[in-house]
Amino acid sequence: MTITPERTDNGIAQERKLVTSIPGPASVALQARKNAAVSGGVGVTLPVYIDRAGGGILIDVDGNSLIDLGSGIAVTTVGNANPYVSANVAEQAAKLTHTCFMVTPYSGYVEVCEALNRLTPGNHEKRSALFNSGAEAVENAVKVARVYTKRTAVVVVEHGYHGRTNLTMGMTAKNMPYKEGFGPFAPEIYRVPASYPYRDRGLSGEEMATIATTRIEKEIGAHNVAAIMIEPVQGEGGFIVPGQGYFAAMAKFAKDNGIVFIADEIQSGFCRTGNWFASEHEGVVPDLITTAKGIAGGMPLAGLTGRAEIMDSVHAGGLGGTYGGNPVACAGALGAIRWMEETDANARAREIEAIMVPRLREIQSAHPTIGEIRGRGAMIAIELVKPGTIEPDAARAAALNKFCHENGVITLTTGTYGNVFRFLPPLTISNELLNEGLDVLAAAFEATA
């Protein structure tokens, strides 16, 4: 079979089709089994059990075809079962599935690191290391920064999300559901103001950076800080794009004070925002950059890439893990990256933005509960408020989400206040499906008005 960039639908008709209620009887039965077998701590947003997927469609076990506007939270950026990914994975799995790179290495790990070194911002000499999840990449970024600087303090910002392990929970801002009852958390983590233009009462990005850096100087001591970690577009915090100058000012402060500046690009990386990495929109070259989610087309893989002198400061054996950089996951990543390069995935992300933003503005003109439309590329959000105020309206967000789900569109809410709709369509979704999904969203606003 000849694989071309256009063959991304996995043989699935690209149409929304509901043959049962949502969820259908087969999904209801599986959900009952889930409740009997899986920890209650593992929640499910929409209990429809998926059997096949491709392009912009998910097909559940009842035969319903749903429009995917979530990409598994930005994981299947290149589409589900992308043929470049699937072919690489199948070929690699038939050869070997694991040896542990730290015991007997293999070429795929090296090739992924070479690609990361080439694609991440900056022309300086770089090194990379591979892990299993975004949280692992974040933890290892902190380890590297602490070794390199011989300092201990880690600075993060309000509304940030960095993971669910003990260290990364401490770095994450939102309590419920990520942190509630799981403390105490790791020490030496400090939170400073972010730039949230919609809620900053007219303060510019640079002014918010001044507030944040003054806090660092006065309350922590810049000379004690190993790293500042920021998402260039905040994910779980509500797809917050910082005000002009904030990200660059924080990076400059880090450089001026010998602090490692880390961009957490786990959700915003790999062509999601219309550039390979969202840091490029801000003209910032991070010292370290963490990646995961969209890196491998659905395979569990994460990366940490950075300046060679920083990454090489760690002693041999200090980084790694049994499964980190698994050969099958690396094969998936190489397929995903190849597809992104051959199709100009960044252009497709920008095209999705050009379709979505005007459609959302049309809805906003009739429904002032949409306080703001924001985001970049195929990472777009709307913030819902009570009309005439900036008071968050989480209840309306939940009602809209319920309507979309019942009508065959996978949507996701997010945000510190639970009032933000985030849209993360796969880049393989057709314009027709994208517009149909937005039609359902418009109907949801009418139905819940």
C-alpha positions as CSV (number, residue, x, y, z in Angstrom):
1,M,0.0,0.0,0.0
2,T,1.3,3.4,-0.9
3,I,1.1,5.9,1.9
4,T,0.5,9.5,1.1
5,P,-0.1,12.5,3.3
6,E,-3.7,12.7,2.2
7,R,-4.7,9.2,3.4
8,T,-5.6,10.0,6.9
9,D,-9.2,8.9,7.3
10,N,-8.4,5.3,8.1
11,G,-11.1,4.2,5.6
12,I,-13.8,5.9,7.7
13,A,-16.6,7.9,6.2
14,Q,-16.1,11.5,7.3
15,E,-19.6,12.2,8.4
16,R,-21.4,12.7,11.8
17,K,-24.0,9.9,12.2
18,L,-26.0,9.0,15.3
19,V,-27.7,5.6,15.3
20,T,-28.4,5.5,19.1
21,S,-28.7,7.9,21.9
22,I,-25.4,9.1,23.4
23,P,-24.1,7.0,25.1
24,G,-25.6,4.0,23.3
25,P,-26.4,0.6,24.9
26,A,-23.1,-1.0,24.2
27,S,-21.2,2.0,25.7
28,V,-23.6,1.9,28.8
29,A,-22.7,-1.8,29.3
30,L,-19.0,-1.1,29.0
31,Q,-19.3,1.8,31.4
32,A,-20.9,-0.5,34.0
33,R,-17.9,-2.9,33.5
34,K,-15.5,0.1,33.9
35,N,-17.2,1.1,37.2
36,A,-16.7,-2.4,38.5
37,A,-13.1,-2.8,37.4
38,V,-11.4,0.6,37.2
39,S,-10.6,2.9,40.1
40,G,-13.3,5.5,40.6
41,G,-10.4,8.1,40.6
42,V,-10.2,7.6,36.8
43,G,-12.9,9.9,35.5
44,V,-14.5,9.8,32.0
45,T,-15.7,13.0,30.3
46,L,-18.0,11.3,27.9
47,P,-18.7,7.5,28.4
48,V,-18.8,6.5,24.8
49,Y,-16.4,3.7,24.1
50,I,-14.5,4.2,20.8
51,D,-13.8,1.3,18.4
52,R,-12.3,3.1,15.4
53,A,-11.1,6.5,14.5
54,G,-9.6,8.5,11.6
55,G,-9.6,11.9,10.0
56,G,-11.9,13.9,12.2
57,I,-14.3,11.1,13.2
58,L,-14.5,8.7,16.2
59,I,-16.7,5.7,15.8
60,D,-18.1,4.2,19.0
61,V,-19.0,0.6,19.8
62,D,-22.7,1.4,19.0
63,G,-21.8,2.5,15.5
64,N,-22.2,6.3,16.2
65,S,-19.8,8.5,14.3
66,L,-18.8,11.6,16.3
67,I,-16.9,14.7,15.3
68,D,-13.6,15.0,17.2
69,L,-12.8,18.5,18.4
70,G,-10.5,17.3,21.2
71,S,-7.7,15.1,19.6
72,G,-7.4,13.2,22.9
73,I,-6.4,16.5,24.5
74,A,-4.0,17.5,21.7
75,V,-2.4,14.0,21.3
76,T,-3.7,13.0,17.9
77,T,-2.7,16.2,16.1
78,V,-1.8,14.2,13.0
79,G,-5.1,12.4,13.1
80,N,-6.0,9.0,14.7
81,A,-4.3,6.0,13.2
82,N,-2.4,8.3,10.9
83,P,-0.9,5.9,8.2
84,Y,2.6,7.3,8.7
85,V,2.4,6.5,12.4
86,S,0.6,3.2,12.1
87,A,3.0,1.8,9.4
88,N,6.0,2.8,11.4
89,V,4.6,1.3,14.6
90,A,3.6,-2.0,13.0
91,E,7.0,-2.3,11.3
92,Q,8.9,-1.6,14.5
93,A,6.7,-3.8,16.7
94,A,7.5,-6.7,14.4
95,K,11.2,-6.2,14.8
96,L,11.5,-5.5,18.6
97,T,9.3,-3.9,21.2
98,H,11.8,-3.1,24.0
99,T,15.3,-3.5,25.1
100,C,15.7,-0.4,27.4
101,F,17.8,2.3,25.7
102,M,20.0,2.5,28.8
103,V,21.0,-1.2,28.4
104,T,21.2,-1.9,24.7
105,P,20.2,1.2,22.7
106,Y,18.6,1.4,19.2
107,S,18.6,4.0,16.4
108,G,15.0,5.3,16.8
109,Y,15.7,7.0,20.1
110,V,18.7,8.8,18.5
111,E,16.7,9.8,15.5
112,V,13.9,11.3,17.6
113,C,16.4,13.3,19.6
114,E,18.0,14.5,16.4
115,A,14.6,15.7,15.1
116,L,13.9,17.5,18.4
117,N,17.3,19.2,18.3
118,R,16.6,20.3,14.8
119,L,12.9,21.5,15.2
120,T,12.9,23.2,18.6
121,P,13.7,27.0,18.6
122,G,17.2,28.2,18.4
123,N,20.4,27.4,16.4
124,H,22.5,26.6,19.4
125,E,23.9,23.1,20.1
126,K,21.3,21.0,21.7
127,R,20.8,17.6,23.5
128,S,17.6,15.7,24.1
129,A,16.3,12.9,26.4
130,L,13.1,10.9,26.1
131,F,10.6,9.9,28.6
132,N,7.0,8.4,28.9
133,S,4.8,11.4,29.8
134,G,4.7,15.1,30.0
135,A,4.9,15.0,33.8
136,E,8.1,13.0,33.5
137,A,9.6,15.5,31.1
138,V,8.7,18.4,33.5
139,E,10.3,16.5,36.5
140,N,13.5,15.9,34.5
141,A,13.6,19.5,33.4
142,V,13.6,20.5,37.0
143,K,16.3,18.0,37.8
144,V,18.5,19.2,35.0
145,A,18.1,22.9,36.0
146,R,18.9,22.2,39.6
147,V,22.1,20.3,38.7
148,Y,23.2,23.0,36.2
149,T,22.6,26.0,38.5
150,K,23.2,24.3,41.8
151,R,20.1,26.1,43.1
152,T,16.8,24.7,44.3
153,A,13.9,27.1,43.9
154,V,11.5,26.6,41.0
155,V,9.2,29.4,39.8
156,V,5.9,28.7,38.0
157,V,2.9,31.0,37.2
158,E,-0.7,31.3,38.1
159,H,-3.2,29.1,36.0
160,G,-0.3,26.8,35.0
161,Y,-0.6,23.1,34.6
162,H,2.4,20.8,34.6
163,G,1.2,17.3,35.6
164,R,-0.1,14.9,38.2
165,T,3.0,13.5,39.9
166,N,3.9,14.8,43.3
167,L,6.4,17.4,42.1
168,T,4.3,18.5,39.1
169,M,1.1,18.7,41.2
170,G,2.9,21.2,43.3
171,M,3.8,23.1,40.2
172,T,0.2,22.9,38.9
173,A,-2.1,25.8,39.9
174,K,-5.6,24.3,39.9
175,N,-6.6,22.3,43.0
176,M,-9.6,20.3,41.9
177,P,-9.4,17.7,40.5
178,Y,-5.6,17.6,40.2
179,K,-4.3,18.3,43.8
180,E,-7.3,17.8,46.2
181,G,-6.2,15.5,49.1
182,F,-2.9,14.5,47.6
183,G,-0.5,16.7,49.5
184,P,1.9,17.5,51.0
185,F,3.8,18.5,47.8
186,A,7.4,18.9,47.0
187,P,9.1,22.0,48.6
188,E,10.8,25.0,46.9
189,I,8.0,25.7,44.4
190,Y,6.9,29.3,44.1
191,R,4.0,30.7,42.1
192,V,4.0,34.3,40.6
193,P,1.4,36.2,38.5
194,A,0.7,35.1,35.0
195,S,-0.4,37.4,32.1
196,Y,-4.2,36.8,31.6
197,P,-5.2,39.7,29.4
198,Y,-8.9,39.2,29.7
199,R,-8.7,39.4,33.5
200,D,-5.7,41.7,34.1
201,R,-7.7,44.9,34.2
202,G,-5.8,46.7,31.5
203,L,-2.3,45.8,32.6
204,S,0.0,44.9,29.7
205,G,2.0,41.8,29.4
206,E,5.2,43.7,30.2
207,E,3.6,45.2,33.3
208,M,2.5,41.8,34.5
209,A,6.0,40.5,34.0
210,T,7.3,43.4,36.1
211,I,4.9,42.3,38.9
212,A,6.0,38.7,38.6
213,T,9.8,39.4,38.5
214,T,9.5,41.8,41.4
215,R,7.9,39.1,43.4
216,I,10.7,36.7,42.5
217,E,13.4,39.3,43.6
218,K,11.7,40.3,46.8
219,E,10.1,37.0,48.1
220,I,12.4,34.3,46.7
221,G,15.7,35.9,45.7
222,A,16.6,35.5,42.0
223,H,20.0,34.0,43.0
224,N,18.1,31.1,44.6
225,V,16.0,30.2,41.5
226,A,17.1,27.3,39.4
227,A,14.3,27.5,36.8
228,I,11.3,29.5,35.6
229,M,8.8,27.3,33.8
230,I,5.9,28.7,31.8
231,E,3.5,27.4,29.1
232,P,3.6,29.8,26.2
233,V,-0.1,29.1,25.8
234,Q,-1.6,27.9,29.0
235,G,-3.5,24.6,28.5
236,E,-5.6,23.5,31.5
237,G,-5.6,27.1,32.7
238,G,-7.8,28.1,29.8
239,F,-5.8,28.5,26.6
240,I,-4.5,31.8,27.9
241,V,-2.3,33.6,25.5
242,P,0.0,36.0,27.5
243,G,-0.1,39.7,26.8
244,Q,2.5,41.0,24.4
245,G,5.9,41.1,26.0
246,Y,5.2,38.9,29.0
247,F,6.9,35.7,27.9
248,A,9.9,37.6,26.5
249,A,10.3,39.7,29.6
250,M,10.2,36.6,31.8
251,A,12.8,34.9,29.6
252,K,15.1,38.0,29.7
253,F,14.8,38.1,33.5
254,A,15.9,34.5,33.7
255,K,18.8,35.1,31.4
256,D,20.0,38.2,33.3
257,N,19.9,36.2,36.6
258,G,21.4,32.9,35.6
259,I,18.1,31.1,35.8
260,V,17.2,28.3,33.4
261,F,14.1,29.4,31.3
262,I,11.9,26.4,30.5
263,A,9.0,26.4,28.0
264,D,6.4,23.8,28.8
265,E,5.2,23.0,25.2
266,I,3.5,19.7,26.1
267,Q,0.1,20.9,24.9
268,S,1.1,23.7,22.5
269,G,3.9,22.0,20.6
270,F,4.2,20.1,17.4
271,C,2.3,22.4,15.0
272,R,-0.7,22.9,17.2
273,T,-0.5,26.7,17.2
274,G,0.6,27.2,13.6
275,N,4.3,27.1,14.4
276,W,6.3,24.0,15.4
277,F,6.3,25.5,18.9
278,A,4.3,28.3,20.5
279,S,7.5,29.9,21.9
280,E,8.2,31.0,18.3
281,H,5.2,33.3,18.3
282,E,6.8,35.2,21.1
283,G,10.2,35.3,19.6
284,V,11.7,33.4,22.6
285,V,14.3,30.7,22.5
286,P,14.0,28.7,25.8
287,D,16.9,27.1,27.5
288,L,14.9,23.9,27.9
289,I,11.7,22.8,26.3
290,T,9.4,20.0,27.3
291,T,7.3,18.1,24.8
292,A,4.8,15.2,24.8
293,K,1.1,14.9,23.6
294,G,1.3,15.6,19.8
295,I,4.9,14.2,19.5
296,A,4.0,10.6,18.5
297,G,0.5,10.4,17.1
298,G,-0.9,8.7,20.1
299,M,2.1,6.7,21.3
300,P,3.3,7.4,24.9
301,L,6.4,9.5,24.5
302,A,7.8,12.8,25.9
303,G,11.0,14.8,25.4
304,L,13.2,17.3,27.1
305,T,15.4,19.3,24.7
306,G,17.8,22.1,25.6
307,R,21.2,23.8,25.4
308,A,23.9,21.2,25.3
309,E,25.9,22.6,28.2
310,I,22.8,22.4,30.4
311,M,21.6,19.0,29.3
312,D,25.1,17.6,29.6
313,S,25.7,18.9,33.1
314,V,23.9,15.8,34.5
315,H,26.0,12.8,35.4
316,A,25.6,9.6,33.3
317,G,22.7,7.6,34.6
318,G,21.0,10.6,36.1
319,L,18.4,10.7,33.4
320,G,16.4,7.9,31.9
321,G,13.9,5.2,32.9
322,T,13.0,1.7,31.9
323,Y,10.5,2.5,29.2
324,G,11.7,6.0,28.3
325,G,12.0,6.4,24.5
326,N,10.5,3.0,23.8
327,P,11.3,1.9,20.3
328,V,7.7,1.6,19.2
329,A,6.8,5.0,20.5
330,C,9.9,6.5,18.8
331,A,8.8,4.9,15.5
332,G,5.4,6.6,16.0
333,A,7.1,9.9,16.6
334,L,9.2,9.7,13.5
335,G,6.1,8.9,11.4
336,A,4.2,11.8,13.0
337,I,7.0,14.3,12.4
338,R,7.5,13.1,8.8
339,W,3.7,13.7,8.2
340,M,3.9,17.2,9.8
341,E,6.8,18.2,7.6
342,E,5.5,16.7,4.3
343,T,2.0,18.3,4.7
344,D,3.1,21.7,6.1
345,A,1.0,21.0,9.2
346,N,1.6,24.5,10.5
347,A,-0.2,25.9,7.5
348,R,-3.1,23.6,8.2
349,A,-3.3,24.8,11.8
350,R,-3.4,28.4,10.7
351,E,-6.2,27.5,8.2
352,I,-8.2,25.9,11.0
353,E,-7.8,29.1,13.0
354,A,-9.0,31.1,10.0
355,I,-12.2,29.0,9.8
356,M,-12.9,28.8,13.5
357,V,-12.4,32.4,14.7
358,P,-14.9,34.1,12.3
359,R,-17.5,31.4,13.1
360,L,-17.0,31.8,16.8
361,R,-17.3,35.6,16.4
362,E,-20.6,35.1,14.7
363,I,-21.9,33.1,17.6
364,Q,-20.4,35.7,20.0
365,S,-22.4,38.5,18.3
366,A,-25.6,36.7,19.2
367,H,-24.5,35.4,22.6
368,P,-22.6,37.9,24.8
369,T,-22.0,35.0,27.2
370,I,-18.8,34.5,25.1
371,G,-16.5,37.0,26.9
372,E,-13.4,36.3,24.8
373,I,-12.2,34.2,21.9
374,R,-8.5,33.4,22.1
375,G,-5.8,31.0,21.1
376,R,-3.5,30.3,18.1
377,G,-3.8,27.9,15.2
378,A,-5.8,24.8,16.1
379,M,-5.6,25.6,19.8
380,I,-8.7,27.9,20.2
381,A,-10.9,28.7,23.2
382,I,-13.9,30.7,24.2
383,E,-14.4,31.9,27.7
384,L,-18.0,32.0,29.0
385,V,-19.1,34.7,31.4
386,K,-22.3,36.1,32.7
387,P,-23.3,38.8,30.2
388,G,-22.2,42.3,31.0
389,T,-19.6,41.0,33.5
390,I,-16.4,38.9,33.5
391,E,-17.9,36.6,36.1
392,P,-17.2,33.0,35.1
393,D,-20.2,30.9,33.9
394,A,-19.2,27.3,34.5
395,A,-22.8,26.2,34.5
396,R,-23.3,27.4,30.9
397,A,-20.1,25.8,29.8
398,A,-21.3,22.5,31.3
399,A,-24.7,22.8,29.6
400,L,-23.1,23.6,26.2
401,N,-20.8,20.6,26.6
402,K,-23.7,18.3,27.4
403,F,-25.6,19.4,24.3
404,C,-22.6,19.0,22.0
405,H,-21.9,15.5,23.4
406,E,-25.5,14.4,23.0
407,N,-25.4,15.6,19.4
408,G,-22.2,13.8,18.4
409,V,-19.5,16.4,18.8
410,I,-16.6,15.7,21.2
411,T,-15.8,19.0,23.0
412,L,-13.8,19.8,26.1
413,T,-14.1,22.3,28.9
414,T,-11.1,23.7,30.8
415,G,-9.9,26.7,32.7
416,T,-9.2,27.6,36.3
417,Y,-12.9,28.5,36.7
418,G,-14.2,25.7,34.6
419,N,-15.8,28.1,32.2
420,V,-13.6,27.8,29.1
421,F,-14.3,25.7,26.0
422,R,-11.1,24.5,24.3
423,F,-11.0,23.3,20.7
424,L,-8.2,21.0,19.7
425,P,-9.3,19.4,16.4
426,P,-7.0,17.0,14.6
427,L,-5.2,18.7,11.7
428,T,-6.7,16.0,9.5
429,I,-10.3,17.1,10.1
430,S,-12.0,18.3,6.9
431,N,-13.3,21.8,6.6
432,E,-16.8,20.4,6.2
433,L,-16.6,18.5,9.5
434,L,-15.1,21.4,11.3
435,N,-17.9,23.7,10.2
436,E,-20.5,21.1,11.1
437,G,-19.1,20.8,14.5
438,L,-19.4,24.6,14.9
439,D,-23.0,24.4,13.6
440,V,-23.7,22.0,16.5
441,L,-22.0,24.4,18.9
442,A,-24.1,27.3,17.6
443,A,-27.2,25.2,18.1
444,A,-26.0,24.5,21.6
445,F,-25.9,28.2,22.4
446,E,-29.5,28.6,21.1
447,A,-30.7,25.6,23.1
448,T,-29.2,26.7,26.3
449,A,-29.8,30.4,26.1
